[in-house]
Amino acid sequence: MNKDEKIIQSKLGLLELAKQLGNVSQACKVLGYSRDSFYRFKELYASGGELALREISRSKPIKANRVSPEIEKAVVNFAIDKPAYGQMRVSNELKKSGLFVSPGGVRSIWLRHDLETFKKRLKALETKSAQEGLVLTEDQLKALERAREEKQAHGEIETYHPGYLGSQDTYYVGYIKGVGKIYQQTFVDTYSKVAFAQLFDRKNALVASHLLNSKVIPFFDENQVKLMNILTDRGTEYCGTKEHHEYQLYLNIEDIGHNKTKARSPQTNGICERFHRTIQEEFYSTAFRKAVYESIEQLQTDLDHWLDEYNLNRTHQGKYCFGKTPMRTFLDSKHLAQVKMLPQKIN
């Protein structure tokens, strides 16, 4: 029995129960219907039979009831200009300008434009500001500051353009007979999601810096973008005495700021963790079933092919990607890094 048939049987049951009991009120009370519903069902059944009792879908919008394009545009613009305002306040503010729309109408417009939450309106503001170089108003700055404080309280990261903050982590790939343990050094640009990965038979400060020196820094130099900061966990391959620790020494030579994840807050390096889940599901879980690897170099070759696909062809739904590939996001937004004068290190 499908959904429509269940609905019809329920309504027929109400009509039949009322007939058996001889009491409409009692039948409605037993089955949870109102008297108005009973008489409506009775009239529909009398005029059209069982088919007339099907549920009428309300999913299709009635476009004639929509507000004018002028009001819709004003509501959307208000969401960008003052993202912290709720639907009631927006309705009241627009009335001052002679534009009449109910709080419910404001929310309906927001839903159509994916602006129904404060977080979504902030995202729209940030995107428009970055793409059009807007001068932010005091209300907009306050809203962004409020969001920034909330993110910091929950351990979330802030990134403003490609190269502003990279995320690096170590991933244990597994053990291959005849090869031994294999570790992956991972780097992800937190803005564009462009990723690099290199395999090693150990994890220490030297191999951590080797990934940066051989792949990451040459890429940023080639694109004339400076890598300003790197976020890592507190593992020994990343943290140690600056005077004797290879990774710390390399960061100092390249003038790269080093940020560490907060204690007991793994979500602060969640970008790498999410990438590790993707690479496990989309590459390693199938690669080891398709081939028998006899060396790290052989596995690295296939990994490089997958990374090319990930960076160049695989669309990404990250905060700044909007369905574009990581490389396209990087190329489209690298001008932000080249023209904005931002601090060289973050605290």
C-alpha positions in Angstrom: 0.0 0.0 0.0 1.5 3.3 -1.1 1.2 6.7 0.7 -1.9 7.9 -1.2 -3.7 4.6 -0.5 -3.0 4.8 3.2 -4.3 8.4 3.3 -7.5 7.4 1.5 -8.1 4.4 3.8 -7.7 6.6 6.8 -10.3 9.0 5.6 -12.6 6.2 4.6 -12.2 4.7 8.0 -13.4 8.0 9.6 -16.5 8.0 7.4 -17.2 4.4 8.2 -16.7 4.7 11.9 -19.0 7.7 12.1 -21.6 5.7 10.3 -21.3 2.7 12.7 -21.2 4.8 15.8 -23.9 7.2 14.6 -21.9 10.0 16.2 -19.6 12.2 14.2 -18.0 13.9 17.2 -17.1 10.5 18.8 -15.6 9.2 15.5 -13.5 12.3 15.0 -12.2 12.1 18.6 -11.2 8.4 18.3 -9.3 9.0 15.0 -7.9 12.4 15.7 -9.8 14.5 13.1 -11.8 17.6 13.4 -15.5 17.8 12.6 -14.7 20.2 9.7 -12.4 17.6 8.2 -15.1 14.9 8.5 -17.6 17.0 6.6 -15.0 17.9 4.0 -14.1 14.3 3.4 -17.8 13.4 3.2 -18.4 16.0 0.6 -15.3 15.0 -1.4 -16.3 11.3 -1.3 -19.9 12.1 -2.4 -18.7 14.1 -5.4 -15.6 12.1 -6.6 -15.4 8.8 -4.8 -12.2 7.5 -3.2 -9.8 9.3 -5.6 -11.2 12.6 -4.4 -9.8 11.8 -0.9 -6.2 11.8 -2.1 -3.9 14.3 -0.3 -3.5 17.5 -2.2 0.3 18.3 -2.4 1.3 21.8 -1.2 4.9 21.4 -2.3 4.6 23.6 -5.4 4.9 27.3 -4.6 2.1 29.6 -5.6 4.1 32.2 -7.5 1.2 34.7 -7.5 1.6 34.9 -3.7 5.3 35.9 -3.9 6.4 39.4 -3.1 7.4 41.8 -5.8 11.0 41.5 -7.3 11.7 44.9 -5.7 10.9 43.7 -2.2 12.8 40.4 -2.7 15.9 42.3 -3.9 15.7 44.6 -0.9 15.4 41.7 1.6 18.5 40.0 0.0 20.5 43.2 0.1 19.5 43.7 3.7 20.8 40.2 4.6 24.2 41.2 3.2 24.3 44.8 4.6 23.1 43.7 8.1 23.6 40.0 8.5 23.0 40.0 12.3 19.4 41.2 12.0 16.7 38.7 12.4 13.6 38.4 10.2 11.4 40.5 12.6 13.9 43.3 12.6 14.4 43.2 8.9 10.6 43.4 8.4 10.4 46.4 10.6 13.3 48.2 9.1 12.0 47.7 5.5 8.6 49.2 6.6 10.4 52.4 7.4 11.4 52.6 3.7 7.8 51.9 2.6 8.5 48.3 1.7 6.0 46.0 3.4 6.9 42.3 4.0 6.0 40.1 6.9 8.7 38.4 9.1 7.5 35.1 7.5 7.9 36.6 4.1 11.5 37.7 4.9 12.3 34.1 6.0 10.7 32.7 2.8 13.0 34.9 0.7 16.0 34.0 2.7 15.2 30.3 2.2 15.0 30.8 -1.6 18.5 32.4 -1.6 20.1 30.1 1.1 20.4 33.0 3.6 18.1 31.7 6.4 20.8 31.5 9.1 23.3 34.1 10.5 26.2 31.8 9.4 25.0 31.6 5.8 24.4 35.4 5.6 28.0 35.9 6.9 29.3 33.6 4.3 27.5 35.5 1.6 29.0 38.8 3.0 32.5 37.4 3.1 32.2 36.1 -0.5 30.8 39.3 -1.9 33.5 41.3 0.0 36.3 39.2 -1.3 35.1 39.2 -4.9 34.0 42.8 -5.2 36.5 44.5 -2.8 33.7 46.1 -0.7 34.4 48.5 2.1 32.6 47.0 5.0 30.2 49.0 7.2 30.4 49.1 11.0 27.5 46.7 11.3 29.1 44.3 8.9 32.5 44.4 10.8 30.7 43.8 14.1 28.9 40.8 12.6 32.1 39.3 11.3 33.9 39.9 14.6 31.1 38.2 16.5 31.4 35.2 14.2 35.1 35.2 14.5 34.8 35.1 18.3 32.4 32.2 18.1 34.7 30.2 15.8 37.6 30.7 18.2 35.5 29.6 21.1 34.8 26.3 19.2 38.3 25.9 18.0 37.7 26.7 14.4 40.3 28.3 12.1 40.3 31.5 10.2 41.7 31.7 6.6 41.5 34.6 4.2 43.2 33.6 1.0 45.4 30.9 -0.5 48.7 30.7 1.4 47.4 32.4 4.5 47.2 29.1 6.4 48.3 25.6 5.5 47.4 22.5 7.5 50.0 19.7 7.8 49.6 16.3 9.4 51.0 12.8 9.5 48.8 9.8 8.4 49.7 6.2 9.0 48.9 4.4 5.7 49.7 0.9 6.9 52.2 -2.0 6.7 53.3 -3.6 3.5 55.1 -6.9 3.6 58.6 -6.5 2.3 58.4 -2.7 2.6 57.5 -2.0 6.2 55.4 0.8 7.8 54.3 3.6 5.5 53.5 7.1 6.7 52.1 10.0 4.6 53.0 13.6 5.2 49.9 15.7 4.2 49.6 19.4 3.4 46.3 21.1 2.6 45.9 24.8 1.8 42.9 25.7 4.1 41.4 28.2 1.7 41.5 26.5 -1.7 41.9 22.9 -0.4 44.8 22.2 -2.8 46.5 19.2 -1.3 50.0 17.6 -1.4 51.0 14.2 0.0 54.3 12.3 0.2 55.1 8.8 1.5 57.9 7.9 3.8 59.0 4.8 5.9 59.3 6.9 9.1 57.8 10.0 10.7 60.2 12.6 12.0 61.0 16.3 11.6 63.2 15.7 8.6 60.5 14.1 6.4 57.9 16.7 7.6 60.1 19.5 6.3 61.0 17.5 3.2 57.4 17.6 2.0 57.4 21.4 2.3 60.7 21.8 0.6 60.1 19.4 -2.3 56.5 20.0 -3.2 54.7 22.8 -1.2 57.0 25.7 -1.3 57.9 25.3 -5.0 54.2 25.3 -5.8 53.6 28.5 -4.0 56.7 30.2 -5.4 55.7 29.2 -8.9 52.3 30.9 -8.4 53.9 34.0 -6.7 52.0 33.4 -3.4 53.7 33.4 -0.1 52.9 30.6 2.4 52.4 32.6 5.6 51.4 30.1 8.3 51.1 26.4 9.0 48.9 24.6 11.5 50.0 21.3 12.9 49.3 19.1 15.9 51.8 18.8 18.7 53.6 15.7 17.5 57.4 15.4 17.8 57.8 15.7 14.1 56.5 19.2 14.2 57.5 20.5 17.7 60.8 20.7 19.4 63.7 23.0 20.3 63.9 25.6 17.6 67.7 25.6 17.5 68.0 21.8 16.8 64.6 20.7 15.4 64.8 20.4 11.5 61.1 21.3 11.0 61.3 24.4 13.3 64.5 25.4 11.6 63.0 25.1 8.1 59.9 27.2 9.1 62.2 29.9 10.4 64.3 29.9 7.2 61.2 30.3 5.1 59.7 32.8 7.5 56.5 30.7 8.0 54.5 31.1 11.2 53.8 28.0 13.1 50.4 27.4 14.8 49.6 24.3 16.9 46.3 22.7 17.5 44.7 23.4 20.9 45.1 20.6 23.5 42.2 18.2 23.4 40.7 20.0 20.4 41.3 17.8 17.3 38.7 19.7 15.3 41.2 22.5 14.9 43.1 20.4 12.4 39.9 19.0 10.9 40.8 19.9 7.3 43.6 17.4 7.2 41.5 14.8 9.0 38.7 15.2 6.5 41.2 14.9 3.6 42.7 11.7 5.2 39.2 10.2 5.2 38.7 11.1 1.6 42.1 9.7 0.5 41.4 6.5 2.4 38.0 6.0 0.9 38.8 7.1 -2.7 42.4 5.9 -3.1 44.0 3.5 -0.6 40.9 1.3 -0.1 40.9 0.4 -3.8 44.6 0.8 -4.6 45.7 -2.1 -2.4 43.0 -4.3 -3.9 44.1 -3.5 -7.5 47.9 -3.9 -7.2 50.6 -5.5 -5.1 53.1 -2.8 -4.2 56.7 -3.7 -3.8 58.1 -0.3 -2.9 57.1 3.1 -1.6 58.0 4.7 -4.9 55.6 2.5 -6.8 52.8 3.5 -4.4 53.8 7.2 -4.6 53.4 7.1 -8.4 49.8 6.0 -8.1 49.2 8.5 -5.3 50.5 11.3 -7.4 48.0 10.4 -10.2 45.2 10.4 -7.7 46.3 13.8 -6.3 46.3 15.3 -9.8 42.7 14.1 -10.2 41.8 15.5 -6.8 43.3 18.9 -7.3 42.5 19.4 -11.0 39.3 17.6 -11.8 37.4 16.7 -8.6 34.9 19.4 -7.5 34.9 20.4 -3.9 32.2 21.8 -1.7 34.5 23.6 0.7 33.7 27.0 2.2 35.4 28.9 -0.6 35.3 26.4 -3.4 31.6 26.6 -4.3 31.7 23.4 -6.4 34.9 24.3 -8.2 38.1 22.2 -8.1 40.8 23.1 -5.6 43.2 24.2 -8.3 40.5 26.4 -9.9 39.7 27.9 -6.5 43.4 28.6 -6.0 43.9 30.3 -9.3 40.7 32.3 -9.1 41.5 33.7 -5.7 45.3 33.9 -5.5 45.0 37.6 -6.4 43.7 38.1 -2.9 47.0 36.9 -1.5 49.0 39.1 -3.9 47.1 42.4 -3.2 46.1 42.2 0.4 48.6 43.4 3.0 48.0 41.0 5.9 50.1 40.3 8.9 52.9 37.8 8.3 52.1 35.6 11.3 49.0 34.9 13.3 48.9 34.3 17.0 
